[in-house]
């Protein structure tokens, strides 16, 4: 049986194909359209899925949409009626879109999916998230927490997963939302909502949580079980076209930062404060989930589950012995969850659970490109390259990293979700003191404060970091052990705010954040053999089992998908080498791209 899951029309449209319950393909539309966070119907991703798997549209049995549009429309109308006449402008803005398109979702899906034999089905938004977290997990039973902005009505659910089924035990509904609370501060500090939240998280260690008490006193009332209510008079998302208004500024005595203007110490302190509040609420919710659904296992999904700092602290507290987080925890993962929910919960098919091994195969679920396809692209564009025997390629890559070269690394299937995991990555030497600033400013074209993640051999994690558990999806933050930290000088200890960036903090400074933490990616030999071999060879060469890993893109651009995408990004940046499987391109041999001087205008900076 073939089931197609779809998420679309809000944020990060995606498709997922199941064949007899196995995930055979999953990818976001943005990777093919080259429009970041593309929210349109995922037509290009669907075409790629069918081409890659060889499945025909006629063979699709179910097309499943990840939420219920009529229920969501009911929330929009009910919210307007509750707060009327406030919110009229925002209601009139969205009403034509709903009247023209979204209320006719079944017809749109039937037309665009063009699967004549398929039954069209809908799940609720949070059921999609719950299913995406529980069903691929390595657990036969688990508590499941979903926290996001809002689906139809739900903003938070706690569920119990058992075998092929799950049930919701607790929920919090709109307009009270932990995700929207965090997004309000994303907006207030000048970042883009629904994409800048991870920047806010990365900014937090530069500040102090001096506004924590103010937030808890005026903005959100939190109970001992993690239940909360927002003081809606300080927010604008439920009635207006922005997240906050003048009341927010008067409460904190700080003007909202205009996007792209210099960061202030107040922005850093605000980031630290809302991060502290988020972590406190999440810990209470996790303890409540343990009480409602006693288990050793916890699954997480929803946009808030991408907050890897909070995730790491939850795991290390060992409220639950084991934690598994959906790699595509945001709306893209809803496509996967919608398909799995129909397969298991609706159709009653049993799960095949292998302890210690999840069903997502490293989240390498997108397309790959054969050596013949890569060679055809390179030769067709008269691009110079060196083809290295596959057995020698990892050693050559490791040698280039040791020479402080920055490498665009492209191999295997493309990752599903927002993180590059060695399939579409930019890699470099984590031991370099200058690499973080260099890669941020001259390669990624982004803010200098943002940290880079380490990729490391899975077996070495406990040696270098304060918790000995794998982090295969870069969704957990650990602290580097004391013995690998650097001693600070008197002058270093006096540094505040963004000046902390210029302190050497550890033996791997390029991946060590200012609070000695790192957003860790552990690499498994079986799941990612080529990437593992590169790090293994680097370890043999240098004694260090850690390299830099950041996503293969520039700011405002989606992660690359094809060899052509990779080559274009390589040529537009100061990346030294491009490795397409075992084809090596040296920037010194390249001729400049023609007519490409205004390429940055293609992408909306966020």
KACOR-V795949 format. One record per helix or strand of 2 or more residues. SS is the DSSP state (~ for helix, > for strand). FROM is the first residue (numbers start at 1). TO is the last residue. If there is no record, write none. Layout:
ss=<SS | SS>
from=<FROM | FROM>
to=<TO | TO>
This chain:
ss=<> | > | > | ~ | ~ | ~ | > | ~ | ~ | ~ | > | ~ | > | > | > | ~ | ~ | ~ | > | > | ~ | ~ | ~ | > | ~ | ~ | > | ~ | ~ | ~ | > | ~ | > | > | ~ | > | ~ | > | ~ | ~ | ~ | ~ | > | ~ | > | ~ | > | > | ~ | ~>
from=<2 | 14 | 22 | 30 | 43 | 57 | 62 | 69 | 88 | 102 | 119 | 125 | 141 | 154 | 165 | 178 | 197 | 212 | 220 | 228 | 232 | 246 | 265 | 297 | 303 | 308 | 322 | 332 | 361 | 371 | 386 | 390 | 407 | 424 | 435 | 453 | 458 | 476 | 482 | 490 | 497 | 509 | 517 | 529 | 546 | 563 | 577 | 583 | 587 | 599>
to=<7 | 19 | 28 | 33 | 53 | 59 | 65 | 83 | 100 | 113 | 122 | 134 | 147 | 162 | 173 | 188 | 206 | 219 | 222 | 230 | 234 | 252 | 292 | 301 | 306 | 317 | 325 | 346 | 363 | 380 | 387 | 402 | 410 | 428 | 443 | 457 | 464 | 480 | 484 | 494 | 502 | 511 | 523 | 542 | 551 | 571 | 580 | 586 | 589 | 602>
